[in-house]
Amino acid sequence: MRHRTLLLAGLLACPGAVAAQAIETGFLDRSISLDKVEYVYQVYVPRAYRPSEEWPVILFLHGAGERGDDGLFQTQVGLGSAIRANPERWPAIAVFPQAPEEMTWQGTPGRVAMAALDATLQEFRVDESRVYLTGLSLGGNGTWYLAYSHADRFAALVAICSFVEAFPGFPRFIPESSTDPYSTLAASVADVPVWIVHGDADEVVPVEESRRMAAALEEAGADVRYEELPGVGHNAWDPAYASEELAVWLFSQQRQ
């Protein structure tokens, strides 16, 4: 009992020790208000996080199947699963916004994603030269959309089973005046290193979407890596985010 009393007295005498113990880590609930509407999302904070050092940040955009308003499901597929499986491979703060049902990442959901990112940059000690953007399927399209709109914000992009041209029900974000949306997009993001992953057996998003985007980026002189997974269908995200090589590459990128 005397030991516990002395320990408490020591903590009270050293407020910094109390603050250090109070650091929240793991997947944390967060919310933001945009146009008087509240949106919930999650932020992953590594267990080793300390505000005495700067941390890289990843903005993750989920696919169509994780849309909703629970603020949780988007961490169950893709990057969130990879972090849970190999947390040591992902020493970064990760932001997980959620797009509402029946919506894409264009318009309001994209604004919410960027607002969640900005809130995270303010709440935690981060390295703003190492902010990364990644997404899968619908989120891959969102990755291209946000990169097209905010290319100067990101140090690198990872687009998985993504698409640029509009599918039925998915609006086009490249101006209609553009006769080659892939080249138009490539010109906008040519200064940002990109890693593209797609399964060659994908029956949901044609692999040609990623092939054409990778070719346009190469033509624009961009730093692009294109990885086509033989025999893999639409779920290219599990092998992509399980790749240690991809994670090492990502964290080596830094915006000048």
Backbone torsions as a table, in degrees:
resi	resn	phi	psi	omega
1	MET	NA	-43.1	179.1
2	ARG	-61.5	-37.3	179.2
3	HIS	-62.3	-43.5	179.8
4	ARG	-65.5	-37.2	178.4
5	THR	-65.3	-43.3	178.8
6	LEU	-64.5	-39.8	179.2
7	LEU	-62.7	-44.1	178.8
8	LEU	-63.2	-42.0	179.0
9	ALA	-62.4	-39.3	179.1
10	GLY	-64.3	-40.9	179.5
11	LEU	-65.7	-41.1	179.3
12	LEU	-65.9	-30.7	178.8
13	ALA	-77.9	-16.8	-177.9
14	CYS	-127.0	81.2	-177.9
15	PRO	-55.2	-28.7	179.3
16	GLY	-61.8	-33.7	179.0
17	ALA	-67.0	-39.0	177.5
18	VAL	-64.2	-43.6	-179.1
19	ALA	-62.7	-40.2	-180.0
20	ALA	-62.7	-38.8	-179.6
21	GLN	-72.0	-21.9	-174.4
22	ALA	-86.6	-0.7	-179.1
23	ILE	-64.1	124.6	177.5
24	GLU	-84.7	135.7	175.4
25	THR	-133.5	173.2	-176.7
26	GLY	92.6	-159.3	179.2
27	PHE	-88.3	114.7	-172.2
28	LEU	-110.4	139.8	176.0
29	ASP	-75.8	133.1	176.0
30	ARG	-140.8	162.5	176.2
31	SER	-149.0	155.3	175.0
32	ILE	-137.4	159.2	177.4
33	SER	-113.4	128.8	179.0
34	LEU	-134.5	122.6	-176.9
35	ASP	54.1	40.7	177.6
36	LYS	66.6	18.4	175.2
37	VAL	-116.7	134.8	179.8
38	GLU	-90.4	134.8	177.3
39	TYR	-124.2	130.9	-180.0
40	VAL	-99.5	147.2	179.4
41	TYR	-153.1	-180.0	177.6
42	GLN	-126.9	151.9	173.9
43	VAL	-126.1	129.4	174.9
44	TYR	-95.4	128.8	178.2
45	VAL	-120.7	119.9	-178.8
46	PRO	-59.0	149.0	-179.8
47	ARG	-59.0	-30.5	-178.0
48	ALA	-81.9	-0.2	-176.2
49	TYR	-58.5	132.0	170.8
50	ARG	-139.5	137.8	-178.7
51	PRO	-70.4	1.4	178.0
52	SER	-81.2	-8.2	178.2
53	GLU	-135.0	156.4	-179.8
54	GLU	-86.4	140.5	-176.3
55	TRP	-120.2	141.9	173.2
56	PRO	-68.3	160.6	-177.4
57	VAL	-131.0	138.0	176.4
58	ILE	-118.3	127.7	171.5
59	LEU	-99.0	119.5	-176.5
60	PHE	-110.6	131.1	177.7
61	LEU	-112.7	119.9	-175.8
62	HIS	-78.0	177.1	179.5
63	GLY	-92.1	-175.4	-175.7
64	ALA	-62.4	-33.2	-175.6
65	GLY	-71.0	-14.0	-176.8
66	GLU	-105.1	10.9	178.4
67	ARG	-68.6	152.3	-179.8
68	GLY	158.6	-157.9	-179.8
69	ASP	-138.1	16.9	179.2
70	ASP	-80.9	-18.8	179.3
71	GLY	72.7	12.5	-173.6
72	LEU	-127.0	-42.3	-168.5
73	PHE	-59.9	-28.4	-176.9
74	GLN	-67.0	-13.4	178.0
75	THR	-91.3	-2.8	-174.9
76	GLN	-90.6	-14.2	-176.2
77	VAL	-127.5	138.4	175.2
78	GLY	84.3	-124.3	-173.4
79	LEU	-62.6	-40.2	-179.8
80	GLY	-59.3	-43.7	177.8
81	SER	-63.7	-40.3	179.9
82	ALA	-64.4	-39.4	178.4
83	ILE	-64.0	-43.9	179.7
84	ARG	-63.4	-36.1	-178.1
85	ALA	-75.0	-38.1	-176.8
86	ASN	-141.2	70.6	-176.9
87	PRO	-60.3	-29.5	-179.3
88	GLU	-67.6	-19.8	-178.6
89	ARG	-82.3	-13.8	-174.4
90	TRP	-126.6	68.5	-179.8
91	PRO	-79.5	70.0	-175.9
92	ALA	-152.6	158.7	168.8
93	ILE	-82.6	133.8	-177.9
94	ALA	-123.5	136.9	-177.3
95	VAL	-108.9	128.6	-175.8
96	PHE	-122.7	81.9	173.7
97	PRO	-73.5	169.4	179.9
98	GLN	-134.4	127.3	177.3
99	ALA	-81.9	140.7	178.3
100	PRO	-65.3	161.5	176.8
101	GLU	-53.4	141.1	174.2
102	GLU	66.6	12.3	179.3
103	MET	-116.3	158.1	173.4
104	THR	-100.1	-175.4	178.5
105	TRP	-83.0	-0.8	177.7
106	GLN	-79.6	156.1	178.2
107	GLY	72.1	-133.9	-174.6
108	THR	-58.1	-45.7	179.2
109	PRO	-58.3	-36.7	176.7
110	GLY	-66.0	-39.4	176.5
111	ARG	-64.3	-39.5	178.2
112	VAL	-63.6	-43.1	179.4
113	ALA	-60.0	-44.7	179.8
114	MET	-68.9	-34.8	177.5
115	ALA	-67.3	-38.7	176.8
116	ALA	-65.0	-39.6	176.4
117	LEU	-62.2	-47.6	-179.0
118	ASP	-62.0	-38.9	178.4
119	ALA	-64.1	-37.5	178.8
120	THR	-67.5	-40.4	179.0
121	LEU	-62.6	-29.9	179.2
122	GLN	-82.7	-33.5	-175.1
123	GLU	-76.8	-34.1	-173.4
124	PHE	-116.5	162.9	176.3
125	ARG	-82.3	111.4	-172.3
126	VAL	-129.1	162.6	173.9
127	ASP	-100.8	101.4	-174.7
128	GLU	-71.4	-7.7	173.7
129	SER	-86.5	-4.2	-179.6
130	ARG	-129.7	61.1	175.3
131	VAL	-107.0	124.8	-172.9
132	TYR	-118.1	153.5	-179.7
133	LEU	-126.7	130.3	178.3
134	THR	-147.0	154.7	177.7
135	GLY	-165.9	164.3	-177.9
136	LEU	-126.9	140.2	176.7
137	SER	54.8	-115.3	175.2
138	LEU	-56.0	-37.2	176.7
139	GLY	-70.4	-24.5	173.2
140	GLY	-68.2	-41.2	173.7
141	ASN	-62.3	-40.2	176.6
142	GLY	-64.1	-33.7	177.0
143	THR	-62.3	-45.6	177.5
144	TRP	-64.1	-39.6	-178.5
145	TYR	-63.8	-49.6	-179.1
146	LEU	-68.8	-35.3	177.3
147	ALA	-66.3	-38.8	177.3
148	TYR	-62.4	-36.9	-177.4
149	SER	-86.0	-26.7	-172.2
150	HIS	-139.5	46.6	-175.4
151	ALA	-57.4	-30.1	-176.7
152	ASP	-76.6	-4.8	-177.3
153	ARG	-90.6	-17.4	-168.5
154	PHE	-118.5	142.7	179.2
155	ALA	-87.3	-21.1	179.4
156	ALA	-167.3	157.7	178.5
157	LEU	-125.5	143.6	170.2
158	VAL	-127.4	112.4	-177.7
159	ALA	-111.9	120.5	-174.8
160	ILE	-116.5	130.2	-175.9
161	CYS	37.8	51.9	-172.9
162	SER	-95.5	170.7	176.1
163	PHE	-145.7	154.5	179.8
164	VAL	-111.4	-52.2	-179.8
165	GLU	-70.3	147.0	-173.8
166	ALA	-72.1	137.7	167.8
167	PHE	-92.7	164.5	173.0
168	PRO	-55.3	126.8	-179.0
169	GLY	90.5	-6.9	179.2
170	PHE	-117.2	113.7	-175.5
171	PRO	-68.8	152.6	177.0
172	ARG	-85.7	135.2	178.8
173	PHE	-103.1	-14.4	173.7
174	ILE	-78.6	136.4	-178.2
175	PRO	-52.3	141.7	179.7
176	GLU	-60.1	-23.9	179.9
177	SER	-69.5	-15.4	-179.4
178	SER	-79.2	123.8	178.1
179	THR	-82.7	-17.2	178.3
180	ASP	-135.2	89.3	-175.9
181	PRO	-62.5	-28.8	-179.8
182	TYR	-67.1	-44.9	178.3
183	SER	-67.1	-37.5	178.4
184	THR	-62.9	-45.4	178.2
185	LEU	-65.1	-44.4	-178.8
186	ALA	-59.4	-39.2	179.7
187	ALA	-64.5	-30.7	-178.4
188	SER	-78.1	-29.3	-174.9
189	VAL	-114.4	13.5	-173.4
190	ALA	-60.0	-23.5	-178.4
191	ASP	-87.6	-0.7	-177.7
192	VAL	-107.7	123.0	176.6
193	PRO	-59.8	140.4	-174.5
194	VAL	-133.7	138.8	170.2
195	TRP	-121.2	121.3	-179.5
196	ILE	-111.8	133.9	177.8
197	VAL	-128.4	136.2	177.9
198	HIS	-154.0	141.3	174.7
199	GLY	-83.9	137.3	-176.8
200	ASP	-76.8	-7.9	177.6
201	ALA	-106.4	19.8	-178.2
202	ASP	-67.6	121.1	179.5
203	GLU	-103.4	3.8	178.8
204	VAL	-102.4	-54.8	175.8
205	VAL	-114.0	116.3	-177.9
206	PRO	-56.5	135.0	179.5
207	VAL	-61.6	-22.4	179.0
208	GLU	-59.4	-27.7	177.9
209	GLU	-59.4	-46.8	-179.4
210	SER	-74.2	-34.7	177.6
211	ARG	-60.9	-45.0	-178.3
212	ARG	-67.8	-37.0	179.6
213	MET	-69.1	-41.2	178.5
214	ALA	-63.3	-41.2	179.0
215	ALA	-64.2	-40.4	179.0
216	ALA	-64.8	-39.2	178.6
217	LEU	-66.6	-41.1	177.1
218	GLU	-61.9	-42.4	179.6
219	GLU	-62.7	-32.2	-179.8
220	ALA	-83.0	-1.5	179.2
221	GLY	80.0	20.2	-178.1
222	ALA	-78.1	160.5	173.2
223	ASP	-85.3	95.6	-174.8
224	VAL	-127.9	138.1	172.1
225	ARG	-116.4	129.2	178.3
226	TYR	-117.8	122.7	-178.6
227	GLU	-120.2	114.8	178.7
228	GLU	-106.2	122.7	-173.7
229	LEU	-94.7	113.4	-177.2
230	PRO	-66.9	132.7	176.6
231	GLY	77.0	0.4	-177.9
232	VAL	-93.3	134.0	178.6
233	GLY	-84.4	-142.8	-174.6
234	HIS	-67.3	-29.9	-179.0
235	ASN	-79.1	69.9	174.8
236	ALA	-86.8	-8.2	-174.0
237	TRP	-73.4	-33.0	-179.9
238	ASP	-63.5	-52.2	176.6
239	PRO	-65.9	-30.7	-179.4
240	ALA	-65.5	-53.1	-177.7
241	TYR	-75.2	-14.3	175.4
242	ALA	-83.0	-7.1	-176.9
243	SER	-77.2	115.8	176.5
244	GLU	-64.9	-35.1	180.0
245	GLU	-61.7	-41.9	179.6
246	LEU	-64.0	-43.3	-179.5
247	ALA	-63.8	-43.1	179.5
248	VAL	-62.6	-43.7	177.8
249	TRP	-60.0	-46.4	-176.6
250	LEU	-57.6	-50.8	-175.5
251	PHE	-72.1	-11.2	176.8
252	SER	-84.5	-10.4	-178.5
253	GLN	-83.7	139.0	-178.2
254	GLN	-144.5	129.5	-179.9
255	ARG	-75.3	132.8	-178.3
256	GLN	-83.3	NA	NA
